[in-house]
Amino acid sequence: NIDMEAQLLLDRHGLRQRAYSPSTLQEFAACPYRFALKVVYGLRPSDRPESLQRMDALVRGLLFHRAAFGTVKRLRDRGLLPVTDQNLDAALDILDVQIEEASNEYTARYSPALPAIWKAEVAMIRADLRGWLRNMPTEPQWVPVSAELAFGGPLDKDHDPGSVPDVVKVLDEFSVLGSIDLIEQGTHGVYRITDYKTGRVPYPLPEMVGGGSYLQPLMYALVAEAILGGSVGGGRLQFATMRGAYKSVPIYLNEYGKRGLRKVLDAIDSAVRNGFLPAAPREGACEYCDYVPVCGPYEEDRTRRKSSVELKPLTQIRGMK
């Protein structure tokens, strides 16, 4: 049993009391204990003062997003949206400038020890982003209207001018904060949101919440609906790299999706308020986990011996499309 003081503390971290970003909530499906350490307790890996030998995945993603945001912003400022076959060359020139600026910023921040390797990886990001931009004219019915639309955080030059400082409620009760990579409006007036991914395309493809690992499309679609005051048809995961074959995975905002999302959020909220956040990693989740020194390397083996009844809500989330 949980005493009253502990219960009050746990309730403060419940999803109906505290605002979370979709990316942090996705940690729960990977491993509830990782979610507890990273999100609830706020533990972070120790800083590594040495300079980078290679560009790690987090830095690569940040650089990609920064360059993509800067490109859409400059294109909008210069009246070059939507991108068409006729203005594509001008758009690519703008993209190259944005990549250079983002690369210079992150080079100064991380001081890569091997500049030649760093430059090679920046060149790969440039190739990915040029492919991303070249795909835009294939969907002339969608016009970008906002990039990096932030909510629940400070307003700055790195986010869309339409950003709002307040958190946004979704499904009438869950507070959300974050930033939407891209919002487009179709010729029929309906909006859609895009969340960029730079990794591999998952299998099976997400249809709603992707086993609790892809909450952004639905949550951000609901946020965009609240901020823009217009109809949002849903979202998509855009695997915007050669590695991801520039595949776009649509996820529709409908009653089925809303019910599924509510089920996931209710399950996470219940786990937090009940203080039940065990080490129960998804298969393969420990391989790149920063918290392995806390748990040890054998949690996946131990998870197989834990009560399936107590882990049923987690198993149900992981089984949702």
Secondary structure, DSSP 8 states (H G I E B T S, - for coil): ---HHHHHHHHHTSTTTS-B-HHHHHHHHH-HHHHIIIIIS--------S--SS--HHHHHHHHHHHHHHHHHHHHHTT--S--TTTHHHHHHHHHHHHHHHHHHHHHHH--S-HHHHHHHHHHHHHHHHHHHHHGGG-TTEEEEEEEEEESS---TTS-TT-BSS-EEETTTEEE-EEEEEEEEETTS-EEEEEEE-S---SS--SSSGGGT--HHHHHHHHHHHHH-S-EEEEEEEE-STTTTT-EEEEE-SHHHHHHHHHHHHHHHHHHHTT-------TTTTTT-TTHHHH-TTHHHHHTTS-TTTTHHHHHHHT--
